[in-house]
């Protein structure tokens, strides 16, 4: 089978943008202000599909979906709203973006 550059280049580009958090299950995007004090954090799967999230005007660390570190505050856990599985989260230098949403932490299930 012969591959042409036109067939290989799109594959390489797609494989570079497909994984937002290599080796993790999910990535959590940065806060998105919706106005009037309401903020949104979107949870993405590794292919940038929005699969969960939190919209609130409250502290996201006390709403039950995200756990937080002491200051400087980052999300250190994510509880899936549907399966209730708990994922450990941490910043990762290999994380990317989903559209214009920069991934702040990557999350992996460690068996909890």
C-alpha positions in Angstrom: 0.0 0.0 0.0 1.3 3.4 -1.0 0.8 6.5 1.3 0.8 9.9 -0.2 1.8 13.1 1.8 -1.7 14.4 1.3 -3.1 11.3 3.2 -0.5 11.3 5.9 -0.3 15.0 6.9 -4.0 15.2 8.0 -3.6 12.1 10.1 -0.5 13.6 11.8 -2.2 16.9 12.5 -5.3 15.1 13.9 -3.3 12.9 16.1 -1.5 15.9 17.5 -4.6 17.7 18.6 -6.7 14.7 19.7 -5.1 14.2 23.1 -5.6 17.0 25.5 -4.2 15.2 28.5 -2.1 12.2 27.4 -2.4 9.3 29.9 -5.4 10.9 31.7 -9.1 10.4 31.5 -10.3 14.0 31.6 -9.2 17.6 31.4 -10.9 20.5 33.2 -10.9 23.8 31.4 -10.2 27.2 32.9 -13.1 29.2 34.4 -15.4 30.8 31.9 -17.4 33.8 33.1 -21.0 33.7 31.9 -21.8 37.1 33.5 -23.7 38.2 36.6 -21.2 36.3 38.8 -21.9 33.0 37.2 -18.9 30.9 36.2 -18.6 27.6 34.2 -15.9 24.9 34.3 -16.1 22.3 31.5 -14.8 18.8 31.8 -13.6 17.3 28.6 -12.7 13.8 27.6 -9.3 13.3 25.8 -10.9 14.1 22.4 -12.2 17.5 23.6 -15.8 16.4 23.9 -17.5 18.3 26.7 -18.7 15.5 29.0 -19.5 17.2 32.3 -19.0 20.4 34.1 -20.1 22.9 36.8 -22.0 26.1 36.4 -22.4 28.1 39.6 -22.2 31.5 41.3 -20.8 29.7 44.4 -17.4 28.5 45.3 -16.6 25.6 42.9 -14.6 23.8 45.7 -17.7 23.3 47.8 -20.2 22.3 45.1 -19.4 18.6 45.2 -17.9 18.0 41.8 -14.4 19.4 42.3 -11.9 19.1 45.2 -9.4 21.9 45.7 -5.9 22.4 47.1 -5.1 25.1 49.7 -3.9 28.4 48.2 -2.9 28.8 45.5 -6.1 27.0 44.7 -6.3 24.4 41.9 -8.6 21.5 41.4 -7.1 18.3 42.8 -10.1 16.0 42.3 -13.1 15.6 40.1 -16.2 13.5 40.9 -18.0 12.4 37.7 -21.6 13.7 37.9 -23.0 10.5 36.2 -20.8 7.6 37.5 -19.7 9.2 40.7 -16.2 7.9 40.2 -13.5 10.1 41.7 -10.5 11.2 39.6 -7.3 12.7 41.0 -6.3 15.9 39.1 -3.1 17.8 38.7 -1.6 20.3 36.3 0.3 18.7 33.4 2.8 20.4 31.1 1.4 18.2 28.2 -2.1 19.4 28.5 -3.6 21.4 25.7 -6.7 23.3 24.7 -10.2 22.5 23.6 -11.1 25.3 21.2 -10.3 28.5 23.2 -10.6 26.7 26.5 -7.1 26.1 28.1 -7.0 22.9 30.1 -6.0 23.8 33.7 -5.7 20.3 35.2 -5.7 16.7 33.9 -7.6 14.0 35.8 -7.1 10.2 36.1 -9.0 7.6 38.0 -6.7 5.9 40.5 -9.2 3.2 41.4 -11.4 5.2 43.8 
